[in-house]
Amino acid sequence: MSTTTSSLNDVNLSAVAALATHIQLNPEAAQTTWKADVEWTGAFTSKVHVRNFAPIKSDEPTTLGGTDTAPNPVEQLLGALGNCLVVGYAANASAAGIQIRSLRIALEGNIDLRTFLGLERANAGYEAIQVKVKIDTDASQDKVDALHQKVVGTSPVGHTLERAVPVTIELDRSPHERQVVLGKARPLV
């Protein structure tokens, strides 16, 4: 049995349409859970395991005491936002019949290291993130603007970063592990 797959920008539009239809008919299917497991590998290095993929490594630059063997977590956060936006542009452009010739997303943000280093109590994260999107297409500027608004309005990672999301960090008190309690778990905001 063969199936016909329509695509534009190498996006499987049939699969996306089938998922949307499935969720319209079964709203509970829209509620999904995503997981990652991170393992410390020494010093400031770690690796994240996601589904059945090869581990993604993390390290810090030498200026922060690392060995600079992989992107650090805040760089990976920027990458996650950029990757999410790419998916949004590819999916929404394809659904709108827009051919993408090239797409590049540059992201940057500033972090004050004083809190991370324990020198001050303030925000340890990004103060702001700036994103510049360069898309090359034959579509009109009006269509590109509408595409951009749709992508920004539907990005899961973008929406996560734009608002305070409750994060609970608990210490596992397994009996065979030595535990160090630094403080009560509380939402990060």
C-alpha positions in Angstrom: 0.0 0.0 0.0 1.5 3.3 -1.0 0.6 6.7 0.4 0.9 10.1 -1.3 2.9 12.7 0.6 2.6 16.3 -0.4 5.5 18.4 0.6 7.0 21.9 0.2 10.3 22.9 1.8 10.8 19.2 2.5 7.9 19.3 5.0 5.5 16.4 5.1 2.3 18.4 4.9 0.2 15.2 4.9 1.6 14.2 8.3 1.1 17.7 9.8 -2.5 17.8 8.5 -3.2 14.3 9.8 -1.9 15.4 13.3 -4.1 18.5 13.2 -7.1 16.5 12.2 -6.4 13.9 14.9 -6.2 16.6 17.6 -9.4 18.3 16.4 -11.2 15.0 16.7 -9.4 14.0 20.0 -8.6 17.2 21.9 -6.9 15.1 24.7 -4.2 14.1 22.2 -3.0 17.7 22.2 -1.6 17.3 25.8 1.9 15.9 25.4 4.8 15.3 27.8 8.4 15.7 26.7 11.4 14.4 28.7 15.1 14.7 29.0 17.6 13.0 31.3 20.9 14.8 32.0 24.0 13.0 33.3 27.0 14.7 34.8 30.2 13.5 33.1 32.8 15.4 35.2 33.9 18.9 35.9 31.4 21.2 34.1 30.5 18.6 31.4 27.3 16.7 31.1 25.2 15.0 28.5 21.5 15.0 27.9 19.6 12.0 26.7 16.5 12.5 24.7 14.4 9.6 23.3 16.8 7.3 21.4 19.2 9.9 20.1 22.9 10.2 20.7 23.6 12.2 23.8 23.9 16.0 23.4 27.0 17.2 25.3 27.3 20.4 27.3 30.4 22.2 28.7 31.4 25.7 29.8 33.9 27.9 28.0 37.4 28.0 29.6 36.7 31.5 30.8 34.0 30.0 33.0 36.1 27.1 34.2 35.1 24.6 31.6 37.1 22.8 28.9 35.1 24.3 26.0 34.2 20.9 24.4 30.6 21.7 23.7 28.0 24.6 23.9 27.0 25.6 27.4 23.4 25.5 28.7 22.6 29.1 27.9 23.9 28.7 24.4 21.8 25.6 24.0 18.8 27.6 25.2 19.3 30.1 22.4 19.7 27.1 20.0 16.5 25.6 21.2 14.6 28.8 20.5 16.2 29.1 17.1 15.4 25.5 16.2 11.8 25.9 17.3 11.4 29.0 15.1 12.9 27.1 12.1 10.3 24.4 12.6 7.6 27.1 12.7 8.8 28.9 9.6 9.2 25.6 7.6 5.7 24.3 8.7 3.8 27.5 8.3 5.5 28.6 5.0 4.8 25.2 3.6 1.1 25.3 4.7 0.9 28.8 3.1 2.5 27.6 -0.2 5.7 29.7 0.4 8.9 28.2 -0.9 11.9 29.0 1.3 15.2 29.3 -0.5 17.2 30.0 2.7 16.5 30.7 6.4 18.9 31.8 9.0 18.2 32.9 12.6 20.7 34.7 14.7 20.1 34.8 18.5 21.9 36.6 21.3 21.3 37.7 24.8 23.2 39.2 27.8 23.7 37.5 31.1 25.3 39.2 34.2 27.5 36.6 35.8 27.5 38.1 39.3 24.5 36.0 40.5 25.8 32.8 38.9 29.2 33.3 40.7 27.4 34.0 44.0 28.5 37.6 44.2 25.0 39.0 44.1 21.4 37.9 44.5 19.5 38.9 41.3 18.5 37.3 38.0 21.0 34.7 36.9 19.4 34.3 33.5 19.1 36.3 30.3 17.8 39.9 30.8 16.6 39.8 27.2 17.0 37.8 24.0 17.3 39.3 20.6 16.4 37.3 17.5 17.0 38.3 13.9 15.4 36.2 11.1 16.6 36.3 7.5 14.4 34.5 5.1 14.9 34.4 1.4 11.7 33.7 -0.6 9.8 34.9 -3.6 6.7 35.5 -1.4 5.5 39.1 -1.1 6.4 41.2 1.9 2.8 41.0 3.2 3.0 37.2 3.1 6.4 37.1 4.8 5.1 39.5 7.5 2.0 37.3 8.0 4.2 34.2 8.2 6.5 35.9 10.7 3.5 36.8 13.0 2.1 33.3 12.8 5.5 31.8 13.7 6.1 34.2 16.6 2.5 33.6 17.8 2.8 29.8 17.9 6.4 29.0 19.0 6.3 26.7 22.0 9.9 27.6 23.1 9.2 31.3 22.4 6.1 31.2 24.5 7.9 29.3 27.3 10.6 31.9 27.4 8.2 34.9 27.2 6.3 34.1 30.4 7.0 32.9 33.9 6.7 29.1 33.8 6.6 27.3 37.1 9.7 25.2 37.5 10.0 22.8 40.4 13.4 21.4 41.2 13.3 18.6 43.7 16.2 16.7 45.4 15.8 12.9 45.0 16.4 11.4 48.5 17.2 7.9 47.4 18.6 5.9 50.3 22.0 5.0 48.7 22.9 8.5 47.6 24.5 11.2 49.7 22.3 14.2 49.8 23.2 17.9 50.1 20.3 20.2 50.7 20.9 23.8 49.5 17.4 25.0 50.2 13.7 24.3 49.7 12.6 23.6 46.2 10.7 26.6 44.8 9.5 27.8 41.4 12.1 29.7 39.5 10.9 33.0 38.2 
